[in-house]
């Protein structure tokens, strides 16, 4: 075992020992992943990236 693995194993063992014997409601769970970018900004970015493509396709179809 490398020193890094040994250190990680000790950390994991300590966290497991802290959980042992406690009800599930007391055990702190990891928080859900939260995106750093809001849905509004993702939509705007998507429109900028794909909007030009959509407008270009529409113009080629209707303005032959």
Backbone atoms as SQL, in Angstrom:
CREATE TABLE atoms (id INTEGER PRIMARY KEY, chain TEXT, resi INTEGER, resn TEXT, atom TEXT, x REAL, y REAL, z REAL);
INSERT INTO atoms VALUES
  (1, 'A', 1, 'UNK', 'N', 0.837, -1.183, 0.000),
  (2, 'A', 1, 'UNK', 'CA', 0.000, 0.000, 0.000),
  (3, 'A', 1, 'UNK', 'C', 0.877, 1.240, 0.000),
  (4, 'A', 2, 'UNK', 'N', 0.468, 2.194, -0.795),
  (5, 'A', 2, 'UNK', 'CA', 1.205, 3.455, -0.810),
  (6, 'A', 2, 'UNK', 'C', 0.754, 4.304, 0.376),
  (7, 'A', 3, 'UNK', 'N', 1.558, 5.289, 0.759),
  (8, 'A', 3, 'UNK', 'CA', 1.152, 6.167, 1.868),
  (9, 'A', 3, 'UNK', 'C', -0.176, 6.891, 1.601),
  (10, 'A', 4, 'UNK', 'N', -0.420, 7.253, 0.339),
  (11, 'A', 4, 'UNK', 'CA', -1.686, 7.927, 0.015),
  (12, 'A', 4, 'UNK', 'C', -2.869, 6.989, 0.217),
  (13, 'A', 5, 'UNK', 'N', -2.731, 5.745, -0.210),
  (14, 'A', 5, 'UNK', 'CA', -3.805, 4.772, -0.027),
  (15, 'A', 5, 'UNK', 'C', -4.046, 4.515, 1.453),
  (16, 'A', 6, 'UNK', 'N', -2.965, 4.388, 2.207),
  (17, 'A', 6, 'UNK', 'CA', -3.087, 4.134, 3.642),
  (18, 'A', 6, 'UNK', 'C', -3.822, 5.281, 4.335),
  (19, 'A', 7, 'UNK', 'N', -3.478, 6.520, 3.940),
  (20, 'A', 7, 'UNK', 'CA', -4.133, 7.695, 4.528),
  (21, 'A', 7, 'UNK', 'C', -5.617, 7.729, 4.164),
  (22, 'A', 8, 'UNK', 'N', -5.937, 7.421, 2.897),
  (23, 'A', 8, 'UNK', 'CA', -7.334, 7.411, 2.454),
  (24, 'A', 8, 'UNK', 'C', -8.117, 6.314, 3.174),
  (25, 'A', 9, 'UNK', 'N', -7.489, 5.151, 3.365),
  (26, 'A', 9, 'UNK', 'CA', -8.163, 4.059, 4.076),
  (27, 'A', 9, 'UNK', 'C', -8.439, 4.419, 5.530),
  (28, 'A', 10, 'UNK', 'N', -7.499, 5.086, 6.170),
  (29, 'A', 10, 'UNK', 'CA', -7.714, 5.517, 7.558),
  (30, 'A', 10, 'UNK', 'C', -8.861, 6.523, 7.656),
  (31, 'A', 11, 'UNK', 'N', -8.903, 7.447, 6.715),
  (32, 'A', 11, 'UNK', 'CA', -9.983, 8.441, 6.703),
  (33, 'A', 11, 'UNK', 'C', -11.338, 7.761, 6.518),
  (34, 'A', 12, 'UNK', 'N', -11.399, 6.804, 5.583),
  (35, 'A', 12, 'UNK', 'CA', -12.642, 6.071, 5.338),
  (36, 'A', 12, 'UNK', 'C', -13.050, 5.278, 6.576),
  (37, 'A', 13, 'UNK', 'N', -12.085, 4.639, 7.226),
  (38, 'A', 13, 'UNK', 'CA', -12.364, 3.852, 8.429),
  (39, 'A', 13, 'UNK', 'C', -12.930, 4.734, 9.538),
  (40, 'A', 14, 'UNK', 'N', -12.369, 5.914, 9.711),
  (41, 'A', 14, 'UNK', 'CA', -12.868, 6.832, 10.737),
  (42, 'A', 14, 'UNK', 'C', -14.306, 7.260, 10.448),
  (43, 'A', 15, 'UNK', 'N', -14.585, 7.539, 9.167),
  (44, 'A', 15, 'UNK', 'CA', -15.952, 7.962, 8.843),
  (45, 'A', 15, 'UNK', 'C', -16.942, 6.816, 9.037),
  (46, 'A', 16, 'UNK', 'N', -16.533, 5.593, 8.735),
  (47, 'A', 16, 'UNK', 'CA', -17.409, 4.438, 8.930),
  (48, 'A', 16, 'UNK', 'C', -17.618, 4.156, 10.416),
  (49, 'A', 17, 'UNK', 'N', -16.563, 4.295, 11.212),
  (50, 'A', 17, 'UNK', 'CA', -16.688, 4.084, 12.653),
  (51, 'A', 17, 'UNK', 'C', -17.625, 5.110, 13.282),
  (52, 'A', 18, 'UNK', 'N', -17.605, 6.341, 12.761),
  (53, 'A', 18, 'UNK', 'CA', -18.475, 7.385, 13.297),
  (54, 'A', 18, 'UNK', 'C', -19.942, 7.079, 12.995),
  (55, 'A', 19, 'UNK', 'N', -20.205, 6.402, 11.886),
  (56, 'A', 19, 'UNK', 'CA', -21.579, 6.074, 11.505),
  (57, 'A', 19, 'UNK', 'C', -22.119, 4.850, 12.247),
  (58, 'A', 20, 'UNK', 'N', -21.240, 3.969, 12.645),
  (59, 'A', 20, 'UNK', 'CA', -21.635, 2.667, 13.188),
  (60, 'A', 20, 'UNK', 'C', -22.540, 2.820, 14.419),
  (61, 'A', 21, 'UNK', 'N', -23.662, 2.138, 14.388),
  (62, 'A', 21, 'UNK', 'CA', -24.567, 2.114, 15.532),
  (63, 'A', 21, 'UNK', 'C', -25.581, 3.239, 15.570),
  (64, 'A', 22, 'UNK', 'N', -25.516, 4.159, 14.635),
  (65, 'A', 22, 'UNK', 'CA', -26.453, 5.285, 14.640),
  (66, 'A', 22, 'UNK', 'C', -27.587, 5.010, 13.648),
  (67, 'A', 23, 'UNK', 'N', -28.778, 5.549, 13.920),
  (68, 'A', 23, 'UNK', 'CA', -29.870, 5.388, 12.954),
  (69, 'A', 23, 'UNK', 'C', -29.583, 6.186, 11.683),
  (70, 'A', 24, 'UNK', 'N', -30.232, 5.781, 10.608),
  (71, 'A', 24, 'UNK', 'CA', -29.981, 6.405, 9.316),
  (72, 'A', 24, 'UNK', 'C', -30.337, 7.891, 9.307),
  (73, 'A', 25, 'UNK', 'N', -31.285, 8.290, 10.129),
  (74, 'A', 25, 'UNK', 'CA', -31.687, 9.697, 10.142),
  (75, 'A', 25, 'UNK', 'C', -30.601, 10.598, 10.719),
  (76, 'A', 26, 'UNK', 'N', -29.745, 10.049, 11.559),
  (77, 'A', 26, 'UNK', 'CA', -28.682, 10.859, 12.159),
  (78, 'A', 26, 'UNK', 'C', -27.448, 10.962, 11.274),
  (79, 'A', 27, 'UNK', 'N', -27.306, 10.040, 10.345),
  (80, 'A', 27, 'UNK', 'CA', -26.119, 10.030, 9.501),
  (81, 'A', 27, 'UNK', 'C', -26.248, 11.134, 8.461),
  (82, 'A', 28, 'UNK', 'N', -25.259, 11.997, 8.432),
  (83, 'A', 28, 'UNK', 'CA', -25.276, 13.112, 7.489),
  (84, 'A', 28, 'UNK', 'C', -24.931, 12.593, 6.104),
  (85, 'A', 29, 'UNK', 'N', -25.798, 12.895, 5.148),
  (86, 'A', 29, 'UNK', 'CA', -25.586, 12.458, 3.776),
  (87, 'A', 29, 'UNK', 'C', -24.986, 13.598, 2.975),
  (88, 'A', 30, 'UNK', 'N', -24.323, 13.237, 1.884),
  (89, 'A', 30, 'UNK', 'CA', -23.769, 14.256, 1.001),
  (90, 'A', 30, 'UNK', 'C', -24.908, 15.013, 0.343),
  (91, 'A', 31, 'UNK', 'N', -24.687, 16.309, 0.128),
  (92, 'A', 31, 'UNK', 'CA', -25.707, 17.130, -0.514),
  (93, 'A', 31, 'UNK', 'C', -25.766, 16.798, -2.007),
  (94, 'A', 32, 'UNK', 'N', -26.927, 17.002, -2.591),
  (95, 'A', 32, 'UNK', 'CA', -27.090, 16.758, -4.015),
  (96, 'A', 32, 'UNK', 'C', -26.251, 17.756, -4.806),
  (97, 'A', 33, 'UNK', 'N', -25.846, 17.339, -5.989),
  (98, 'A', 33, 'UNK', 'CA', -25.056, 18.205, -6.857),
  (99, 'A', 33, 'UNK', 'C', -25.895, 19.396, -7.299),
  (100, 'A', 34, 'UNK', 'N', -25.323, 20.576, -7.207),
  (101, 'A', 34, 'UNK', 'CA', -26.009, 21.782, -7.661),
  (102, 'A', 34, 'UNK', 'C', -25.154, 22.425, -8.742),
  (103, 'A', 35, 'UNK', 'N', -25.766, 22.671, -9.870),
  (104, 'A', 35, 'UNK', 'CA', -25.046, 23.258, -10.996),
  (105, 'A', 35, 'UNK', 'C', -24.603, 24.673, -10.653),
  (106, 'A', 36, 'UNK', 'N', -23.382, 25.030, -11.025),
  (107, 'A', 36, 'UNK', 'CA', -22.922, 26.400, -10.756),
  (108, 'A', 36, 'UNK', 'C', -23.560, 27.435, -11.674),
  (109, 'A', 37, 'UNK', 'N', -24.242, 26.981, -12.732),
  (110, 'A', 37, 'UNK', 'CA', -24.886, 27.890, -13.677),
  (111, 'A', 37, 'UNK', 'C', -26.395, 27.691, -13.583),
  (112, 'A', 38, 'UNK', 'N', -27.122, 28.789, -13.485),
  (113, 'A', 38, 'UNK', 'CA', -28.573, 28.685, -13.355),
  (114, 'A', 38, 'UNK', 'C', -29.193, 28.231, -14.674),
  (115, 'A', 39, 'UNK', 'N', -30.401, 27.658, -14.614),
  (116, 'A', 39, 'UNK', 'CA', -31.079, 27.210, -15.844),
  (117, 'A', 39, 'UNK', 'C', -31.315, 28.348, -16.842),
  (118, 'A', 40, 'UNK', 'N', -31.539, 29.559, -16.347),
  (119, 'A', 40, 'UNK', 'CA', -31.744, 30.698, -17.234),
  (120, 'A', 40, 'UNK', 'C', -30.508, 30.935, -18.098),
  (121, 'A', 41, 'UNK', 'N', -29.331, 30.926, -17.467),
  (122, 'A', 41, 'UNK', 'CA', -28.091, 31.146, -18.219),
  (123, 'A', 41, 'UNK', 'C', -27.791, 29.978, -19.149),
  (124, 'A', 42, 'UNK', 'N', -28.125, 28.759, -18.740),
  (125, 'A', 42, 'UNK', 'CA', -27.942, 27.615, -19.632),
  (126, 'A', 42, 'UNK', 'C', -28.823, 27.736, -20.867),
  (127, 'A', 43, 'UNK', 'N', -30.065, 28.175, -20.674),
  (128, 'A', 43, 'UNK', 'CA', -30.970, 28.380, -21.804),
  (129, 'A', 43, 'UNK', 'C', -30.467, 29.470, -22.740),
  (130, 'A', 44, 'UNK', 'N', -29.984, 30.559, -22.176),
  (131, 'A', 44, 'UNK', 'CA', -29.447, 31.650, -22.987),
  (132, 'A', 44, 'UNK', 'C', -28.215, 31.190, -23.766),
  (133, 'A', 45, 'UNK', 'N', -27.349, 30.448, -23.124),
  (134, 'A', 45, 'UNK', 'CA', -26.158, 29.920, -23.791),
  (135, 'A', 45, 'UNK', 'C', -26.541, 28.954, -24.905),
  (136, 'A', 46, 'UNK', 'N', -27.528, 28.108, -24.638),
  (137, 'A', 46, 'UNK', 'CA', -28.007, 27.194, -25.668),
  (138, 'A', 46, 'UNK', 'C', -28.597, 27.931, -26.855),
  (139, 'A', 47, 'UNK', 'N', -29.332, 28.999, -26.579),
  (140, 'A', 47, 'UNK', 'CA', -29.915, 29.786, -27.664),
  (141, 'A', 47, 'UNK', 'C', -28.826, 30.439, -28.508),
  (142, 'A', 48, 'UNK', 'N', -27.802, 30.954, -27.864),
  (143, 'A', 48, 'UNK', 'CA', -26.716, 31.593, -28.601),
  (144, 'A', 48, 'UNK', 'C', -25.981, 30.569, -29.461),
  (145, 'A', 49, 'UNK', 'N', -25.745, 29.391, -28.902),
  (146, 'A', 49, 'UNK', 'CA', -24.999, 28.374, -29.633),
  (147, 'A', 49, 'UNK', 'C', -25.835, 27.761, -30.744),
  (148, 'A', 50, 'UNK', 'N', -27.056, 27.340, -30.417),
  (149, 'A', 50, 'UNK', 'CA', -27.877, 26.633, -31.391),
  (150, 'A', 50, 'UNK', 'C', -28.867, 27.526, -32.135),
  (151, 'A', 51, 'UNK', 'N', -29.137, 28.717, -31.621),
  (152, 'A', 51, 'UNK', 'CA', -30.087, 29.617, -32.271),
  (153, 'A', 51, 'UNK', 'C', -29.632, 30.041, -33.652),
  (154, 'A', 52, 'UNK', 'N', -28.343, 30.356, -33.782),
  (155, 'A', 52, 'UNK', 'CA', -27.813, 30.737, -35.087),
  (156, 'A', 52, 'UNK', 'C', -27.954, 29.614, -36.090),
  (157, 'A', 53, 'UNK', 'N', -27.720, 28.398, -35.654),
  (158, 'A', 53, 'UNK', 'CA', -27.866, 27.230, -36.530),
  (159, 'A', 53, 'UNK', 'C', -29.319, 27.065, -36.977),
  (160, 'A', 54, 'UNK', 'N', -30.241, 27.224, -36.056),
  (161, 'A', 54, 'UNK', 'CA', -31.663, 27.079, -36.386),
  (162, 'A', 54, 'UNK', 'C', -32.105, 28.169, -37.365),
  (163, 'A', 55, 'UNK', 'N', -31.705, 29.420, -37.117),
  (164, 'A', 55, 'UNK', 'CA', -32.070, 30.513, -38.016),
  (165, 'A', 55, 'UNK', 'C', -31.441, 30.327, -39.390),
  (166, 'A', 56, 'UNK', 'N', -30.226, 29.836, -39.439),
  (167, 'A', 56, 'UNK', 'CA', -29.575, 29.575, -40.721),
  (168, 'A', 56, 'UNK', 'C', -30.311, 28.502, -41.502),
  (169, 'A', 57, 'UNK', 'N', -30.708, 27.432, -40.846),
  (170, 'A', 57, 'UNK', 'CA', -31.466, 26.379, -41.517),
  (171, 'A', 57, 'UNK', 'C', -32.810, 26.882, -42.011),
  (172, 'A', 58, 'UNK', 'N', -33.506, 27.669, -41.197),
  (173, 'A', 58, 'UNK', 'CA', -34.807, 28.212, -41.616),
  (174, 'A', 58, 'UNK', 'C', -34.655, 29.147, -42.813),
  (175, 'A', 59, 'UNK', 'N', -33.607, 29.959, -42.794),
  (176, 'A', 59, 'UNK', 'CA', -33.423, 30.878, -43.915),
  (177, 'A', 59, 'UNK', 'C', -33.082, 30.122, -45.202),
  (178, 'A', 60, 'UNK', 'N', -32.363, 29.043, -45.109),
  (179, 'A', 60, 'UNK', 'CA', -32.018, 28.258, -46.302),
  (180, 'A', 60, 'UNK', 'C', -33.239, 27.512, -46.847),
  (181, 'A', 61, 'UNK', 'N', -34.136, 27.102, -45.954),
  (182, 'A', 61, 'UNK', 'CA', -35.321, 26.367, -46.387),
  (183, 'A', 61, 'UNK', 'C', -36.323, 27.306, -47.065),
  (184, 'A', 62, 'UNK', 'N', -36.594, 28.456, -46.428),
  (185, 'A', 62, 'UNK', 'CA', -37.660, 29.345, -46.918),
  (186, 'A', 62, 'UNK', 'C', -37.189, 30.399, -47.910),
  (187, 'A', 63, 'UNK', 'N', -35.920, 30.673, -47.991),
  (188, 'A', 63, 'UNK', 'CA', -35.444, 31.742, -48.878),
  (189, 'A', 63, 'UNK', 'C', -34.540, 31.196, -49.974),
  (190, 'A', 64, 'UNK', 'N', -34.973, 30.164, -50.634),
  (191, 'A', 64, 'UNK', 'CA', -34.173, 29.602, -51.714),
  (192, 'A', 64, 'UNK', 'C', -34.168, 30.472, -52.889);
